[in-house]
Amino acid sequence: MVAKINADYCAGCGSCIGQCPARAISFNDNDVSFVIEEKCNDCGSCLDTCAHGAITIV
């Protein structure tokens, strides 16, 4: 299981990037967060950080 970010809901605030202990979240060229799946350890730290509900664990 890994975190997934729904680009339609991501506001580009970056709060999830700073919260991820695995450094598995970054910005793409459109300032939308995305998960580097190989680094994600399924800890869920990013879930509560996203005020827009853009992140799920699947």
C-alpha positions in Angstrom: 0.0 0.0 0.0 1.2 3.5 -0.8 -0.2 7.1 -0.6 -1.8 8.5 -3.6 -2.6 12.2 -4.3 -5.6 13.2 -6.3 -4.4 16.1 -8.4 -7.9 17.4 -8.7 -8.0 18.2 -4.9 -4.3 19.1 -4.3 -4.0 22.8 -3.6 -0.2 22.8 -3.9 0.3 24.0 -0.3 3.1 21.5 0.3 2.2 20.6 3.8 2.4 16.9 3.0 5.9 17.3 1.7 7.2 18.5 5.1 5.2 15.9 7.0 6.5 12.8 5.1 9.3 11.2 7.1 10.3 9.1 4.1 10.6 12.1 1.8 8.3 10.3 -0.6 6.3 13.4 -1.7 7.4 16.1 -4.1 6.0 18.7 -6.4 5.5 18.2 -10.2 6.0 21.0 -12.7 2.4 22.2 -12.1 3.0 22.6 -8.3 0.9 19.6 -7.5 2.2 17.1 -5.0 2.9 13.5 -6.1 4.1 10.4 -4.3 7.4 8.7 -5.1 5.9 5.2 -4.6 9.3 3.5 -4.2 10.0 5.7 -1.1 6.5 5.6 0.5 6.4 3.4 3.6 2.7 3.6 4.1 3.0 5.4 7.5 0.0 7.7 6.8 1.7 10.8 8.2 0.5 12.8 5.2 -3.2 11.9 5.5 -4.0 14.2 8.4 -1.8 16.9 7.1 -3.8 17.4 3.9 -6.6 19.9 4.6 -8.1 19.3 1.1 -8.5 15.5 1.4 -6.3 14.9 -1.6 -4.4 12.0 -0.1 -5.5 8.4 0.3 -3.6 5.2 1.1 -4.3 2.4 -1.5 
